[in-house]
Amino acid sequence: MTRRIENARILMYSHDTFGLGHLRRCRAIAHALVEDYRGLQVLIISGATIAGAYDYRARVDFVKIPSVIKLRNGEYTSMDRHIDLNETLKMRRSIIRHTAETFKPDIFIVDKEPMGLRGEVEDTLSYLKHQGTTLVLGLREVMDAPHLLDAEWKRNDVMRKIGQFYDTVWVYGPPDFYDPLVGLDVPPQVRARMDFVGFLQRSVSLDVSSEHKPKGDYILITTGGGGDGSDLIHDVVDAYRADPTLTHPSFVVLGPYMPAKQRHKLLSKCALTPHLTVIEFDNRMEELIANASGVVAMGGYNTYCEILSFDKPALIVPRVVPREEQLIRARRASELGLVDMLLPQEAADPKRLAAALHALPHRAPPSHHASNMHLDGLSNISRIVGNMLDGRERDHLSVVKA
């Protein structure tokens, strides 16, 4: 049911240094909110190089900050190699603060990085706190291996700062799937502010179709942004070459962040392999997943939500370095019977991967093992935001009456 909220504003921050996950999550939330609340405006601050490649609904827009990319060793560098990283970070901090001052949000939602990349939103959090803005931290249901996250957060005093700044912490998953702060020393006041909202359900746009959607049956092979996805796609091609009986068509999406050299090599290799079709990028992955008979993926958060939303048999080959997030998610989902999983070294065995690809379209969908998959994150967030904005209107009326 759509409600009207007069002149309400939500600002979102998505640091976007590697892959598409943060921006796509923010966009899904923003679209759900403007659908439920007429009069609401959402502005997303994003560092994604291809933020403009996506379409946005009316009353959702984005501000692009200079891009910083995360290297495979976990270090950062400016997207434009001619600009010093510190200069880039200084520009980003300035744009974020100026946007907050100009936009004057009622709610500020920060995705995953509590203080932003290298602490770049801390100054803005402090400013907005004094303006009375409701501050929300949104966390994936899996952040990283506890020992890695704990070390990173302790270095930067993050847990104390979460308690200092944030009014609430949303976890984008159900409590019985995984706790993103497991193994960390979480202060009671932070734990009390945590709200497990559920996975974020995805849907297919009825307005515009993917121009790449294959005709007929296919297995979808996707590595998300593709920055570190070439190994998995090489493994799939090798499996097809090793097993002539593997004739089920596969549709391969390389991802926009795959390095050019790897991309060209894979385009050539796939072109010589029967039953494989390859494209570089599609901004309507939901539709490609919805129409597939099975999905092979690395298992980032968004792809996982889409697998559950469209109830697709899935084989996950997770990234294992430098973060263990995908590995933890895949192991937990496999344990619950929701997906099949191969470790990267297992998928590198062509015969083993071929057998898994043969079996995939015949695998029971996730709903067979878990009828209640808690795909209610967007509706729960909408309800929570409605309550926050109602509180804002009550406060405004009490000030007017006084």
C-alpha positions in Angstrom: 0.0 0.0 0.0 1.4 3.4 -1.1 1.5 6.2 1.5 2.3 9.9 1.0 5.1 11.3 3.1 5.6 15.0 2.5 9.1 16.2 1.6 11.0 13.3 3.2 14.6 12.7 2.2 16.9 9.7 2.6 20.6 9.8 1.8 22.5 6.6 1.2 26.2 6.0 1.0 27.8 3.1 -1.0 31.6 3.1 -1.0 31.9 0.7 -4.0 35.5 -0.2 -4.4 35.2 -3.7 -5.8 32.2 -5.2 -7.6 28.6 -4.1 -7.8 27.2 -5.4 -4.6 26.9 -2.2 -2.5 25.3 0.0 -5.2 22.9 -2.8 -6.3 21.8 -3.3 -2.7 21.3 0.5 -2.1 19.4 0.7 -5.4 17.0 -2.1 -4.5 16.2 -0.5 -1.1 15.8 2.9 -2.7 13.4 1.6 -5.3 11.3 -0.3 -2.7 11.0 2.8 -0.6 9.9 5.3 -3.3 7.4 2.7 -4.4 5.9 2.6 -0.9 6.1 6.3 -0.1 5.0 9.0 -2.5 6.8 12.3 -1.7 10.0 10.5 -0.6 13.2 11.4 -2.3 16.3 9.1 -2.2 19.8 10.1 -3.1 22.6 7.6 -3.3 26.3 8.6 -3.0 28.3 6.0 -4.9 31.9 5.4 -5.9 30.9 2.8 -8.5 32.5 3.6 -11.9 29.3 2.3 -13.7 26.7 3.9 -11.4 25.2 5.6 -14.5 24.8 2.3 -16.3 21.7 1.4 -14.2 18.3 3.0 -14.5 16.7 4.6 -11.5 13.1 5.1 -10.6 11.6 8.6 -10.3 12.7 10.3 -7.0 15.8 8.1 -6.9 19.1 9.7 -8.0 22.8 9.3 -7.4 25.9 11.5 -6.8 29.1 10.0 -8.2 32.2 10.4 -6.1 35.7 9.8 -7.6 36.3 6.0 -7.9 38.8 4.1 -5.7 39.4 0.5 -6.6 40.4 -2.3 -4.3 43.2 -4.5 -5.5 43.2 -8.3 -5.1 45.7 -7.9 -2.2 43.2 -5.7 -0.3 45.0 -2.4 -0.9 43.3 0.6 -2.6 44.3 2.8 -5.5 42.6 5.7 -7.3 40.7 4.7 -10.5 42.6 7.5 -12.3 46.2 6.5 -11.7 47.3 10.1 -12.3 45.6 11.2 -9.1 47.1 10.5 -5.7 45.0 8.3 -3.5 45.0 10.8 -0.7 43.8 13.6 -3.1 41.0 11.3 -4.3 39.9 10.5 -0.7 40.0 14.2 0.2 37.7 14.9 -2.8 35.3 12.1 -1.8 35.1 13.4 1.8 34.4 16.9 0.6 31.6 15.8 -1.8 30.0 13.5 0.8 29.9 16.3 3.4 28.7 19.0 0.9 25.9 16.6 -0.4 24.7 16.0 3.2 24.6 19.7 4.0 22.7 20.6 0.8 20.3 17.6 0.7 19.4 17.8 4.4 18.3 14.1 4.8 15.9 12.9 7.5 17.6 9.5 7.4 21.2 8.6 6.4 21.9 4.9 5.5 25.5 3.8 5.3 26.2 0.5 3.5 28.6 -1.9 5.1 31.6 0.4 6.0 30.6 2.0 9.3 32.9 5.0 8.9 33.1 4.8 5.1 36.2 4.1 3.1 39.3 5.1 5.2 36.9 6.9 7.6 35.5 9.3 4.9 32.0 9.5 6.3 32.9 10.0 10.0 32.8 13.8 9.6 29.5 13.7 7.8 28.0 11.4 10.5 29.1 13.8 13.2 27.5 16.7 11.3 24.2 14.9 10.6 24.0 13.6 14.2 24.0 17.3 15.4 21.3 18.0 12.8 19.0 15.3 14.2 19.2 13.0 11.2 18.5 9.3 12.0 21.7 7.4 11.3 21.4 3.8 10.0 24.2 1.3 9.4 23.3 -1.5 7.0 25.4 -4.7 7.2 25.4 -7.8 5.0 24.4 -10.9 6.8 28.0 -12.1 6.4 30.8 -9.5 6.7 34.0 -11.5 6.8 35.8 -14.2 8.9 35.5 -13.0 12.6 39.3 -12.8 13.1 39.7 -10.6 10.0 36.8 -8.3 10.8 37.8 -8.0 14.4 41.4 -7.0 13.6 40.2 -4.4 11.0 37.6 -2.8 13.3 40.0 -2.8 16.3 42.6 -0.9 14.3 40.1 1.8 13.6 38.1 1.8 16.8 35.0 1.0 14.7 32.8 -0.7 17.3 33.0 2.2 19.7 32.2 4.6 16.9 29.1 2.5 15.8 27.8 3.0 19.4 28.6 6.7 19.3 27.0 7.6 16.0 24.3 5.1 14.8 20.7 4.9 16.0 20.1 1.5 14.5 22.0 -1.3 12.7 20.1 -3.2 10.0 21.4 -6.7 9.2 20.3 -7.7 5.7 19.5 -11.3 6.6 17.5 -13.4 9.1 18.9 -14.1 12.6 18.9 -17.9 12.0 21.2 -17.7 8.9 24.3 -15.9 10.2 25.3 -13.2 12.6 27.7 -10.7 10.9 29.3 -9.8 14.3 29.7 -13.3 15.6 33.1 -13.7 17.4 33.4 -10.0 18.1 33.1 -8.3 21.4 29.8 -6.4 20.8 28.8 -3.8 23.4 25.3 -4.3 24.8 24.1 -1.0 23.4 25.2 -1.9 19.9 23.7 -5.4 20.1 20.4 -3.8 21.3 20.3 -1.6 18.2 20.7 -4.5 15.7 17.6 -5.4 13.7 17.8 -8.6 11.5 15.5 -7.4 8.7 15.8 -10.4 6.4 17.2 -11.0 2.9 16.3 -8.4 0.3 13.9 -9.9 -2.2 14.5 -9.1 -5.9 11.9 -8.8 -8.7 12.0 -8.5 -12.5 11.1 -5.1 -14.0 8.0 -5.3 -16.1 8.8 -2.1 -17.9 12.0 -3.0 -19.9 13.5 -6.4 -20.8 17.1 -7.5 -21.0 18.3 -7.1 -24.6 20.6 -10.1 -24.0 18.1 -12.7 -22.6 18.7 -16.0 -24.5 15.9 -17.9 -26.1 15.4 -21.4 -24.8 16.9 -23.2 -21.8 20.3 -22.1 -20.3 22.5 -22.2 -17.2 23.6 -18.8 -16.2 27.3 -18.3 -15.3 27.9 -15.1 -13.4 30.8 -13.7 -11.3 29.1 -10.5 -10.3 31.3 -7.5 -11.0 33.9 -9.9 -12.5 37.0 -8.2 -11.0 38.2 -11.6 -9.8 35.9 -13.9 -11.7 38.0 -15.1 -14.6 39.2 -18.3 -12.9 35.7 -19.6 -12.5 34.8 -18.9 -16.1 38.0 -20.6 -17.3 37.0 -23.6 -15.2 33.5 -23.7 -16.8 35.0 -23.6 -20.3 37.5 -26.3 -19.4 34.7 -28.5 -18.0 32.8 -28.2 -21.3 35.9 -29.0 -23.3 36.7 -32.0 -21.1 33.2 -33.6 -21.3 31.7 -33.8 -24.8 28.4 -35.0 -23.2 28.0 -31.7 -21.5 25.7 -30.0 -24.0 23.4 -28.0 -21.8 23.6 -24.3 -23.1 25.4 -21.9 -20.7 25.1 -18.2 -20.8 28.2 -16.4 -19.4 28.2 -12.9 -18.1 31.8 -11.7 -17.5 31.1 -8.6 -15.4 32.1 -5.0 -16.1 35.1 -5.0 -13.8 36.9 -7.9 -15.4 40.4 -6.7 -16.5 40.6 -6.2 -20.3 43.3 -8.7 -20.8 41.4 -11.5 -19.0 38.2 -10.4 -20.8 39.6 -10.7 -24.2 41.2 -14.0 -23.5 37.9 -15.4 -22.2 35.9 -14.0 -25.2 38.3 -15.9 -27.5 38.2 -19.1 -25.5 34.4 -19.1 -25.2 34.0 -18.4 -28.9 35.8 -21.7 -29.7 33.7 -23.7 -27.2 30.2 -25.1 -28.3 27.2 -24.5 -26.1 28.6 -21.3 -24.5 27.4 -17.8 -25.2 29.2 -14.9 -23.6 28.4 -11.2 -22.9 30.4 -8.7 -20.9 27.6 -7.0 -18.9 23.9 -6.7 -18.4 22.2 -4.2 -16.0 19.2 -6.5 -15.7 20.7 -9.6 -14.1 17.5 -10.3 -12.2 15.8 -11.2 -15.5 18.7 -13.4 -16.6 18.6 -15.3 -13.3 14.8 -15.5 -13.3 14.8 -17.3 -16.7 17.7 -19.6 -16.1 17.4 -23.3 -15.3 20.3 -23.1 -12.9 22.9 -20.6 -11.7 26.7 -20.9 -11.3 28.1 -18.0 -9.3 30.7 -16.9 -6.8 27.9 -16.1 -4.4 28.1 -12.5 -3.5 25.2 -11.1 -1.4 23.0 -9.8 -4.3 23.4 -12.9 -6.4 22.5 -15.0 -3.4 19.3 -12.9 -2.8 18.4 -13.4 -6.5 18.9 -17.1 -6.3 16.5 -17.3 -3.4 14.1 -14.8 -4.8 13.7 -16.7 -8.1 14.1 -20.1 -6.4 16.9 -21.3 -8.7 19.1 -24.4 -8.3 22.6 -23.0 -7.8 26.2 -24.1 -7.7 28.4 -21.7 -5.7 32.2 -21.4 -6.2 33.1 -18.8 -3.6 36.0 -16.3 -3.5 38.2 -17.3 -0.6 40.7 -14.4 -0.5 41.2 -11.6 0.6 37.8 -11.8 2.3 36.1 -15.0 3.4 32.6 -13.6 3.2 31.5 -15.6 0.1 33.0 -18.8 1.6 31.1 -18.4 4.9 27.8 -17.7 3.1 28.3 -20.6 0.7 29.1 -23.0 3.5 26.1 -21.9 5.5 23.7 -22.1 2.5 25.1 -25.5 1.5 24.7 -26.7 5.1 21.0 -25.7 5.0 20.6 -27.5 1.6 19.9 -24.3 -0.3 22.8 -24.5 -2.8 25.6 -26.8 -3.9 29.2 -25.7 -3.3 32.6 -26.4 -4.8 35.8 -24.8 -3.5 37.8 -23.1 -6.2 40.4 -25.9 -6.2 37.6 -28.4 -6.6 36.0 -26.5 -9.5 39.4 -26.4 -11.2 39.0 -30.2 -11.8 37.2 -30.2 -15.2 35.6 -33.6 -14.7 34.3 -32.7 -11.2 32.9 -29.4 -12.4 31.4 -31.1 -15.5 29.6 -33.5 -13.2 28.2 -30.6 -11.1 27.0 -28.8 -14.2 25.3 -32.0 -15.5 23.5 -32.3 -12.1 22.6 -28.6 -11.6 19.4 -28.2 -13.7 18.0 -31.3 -11.9 18.8 -30.1 -8.4 15.8 -29.3 -6.2 15.3 -25.5 -5.8 16.1 -23.8 -2.5 12.5 -23.7 -1.4 12.5 -27.5 -1.3 14.9 -27.4 1.7 13.6 -24.2 3.3 10.0 -23.1 2.7 10.5 -20.0 4.7 13.6 -18.2 3.4 12.9 -14.8 5.1 12.8 -12.8 1.9 11.1 -9.9 3.6 13.9 -7.5 4.0 12.5 -4.8 1.7 9.1 -4.8 3.3 10.6 -4.8 6.8 12.8 -1.8 5.9 9.8 0.0 4.4 7.9 -0.5 7.6 10.8 0.7 9.8 11.4 3.7 7.6 7.7 4.6 7.8 7.9 4.5 11.6 11.0 6.7 11.5 9.3 9.3 9.2 6.1 9.2 11.3 8.3 10.0 14.3 9.8 12.9 12.4 6.3 14.3 11.6 5.2 14.0 15.2 8.3 15.8 16.4 7.7 18.5 13.8 4.0 18.9 14.8 4.9 19.2 18.5 7.5 21.9 17.7 4.8 23.8 15.6 2.2 23.5 18.4 4.7 24.7 21.0 
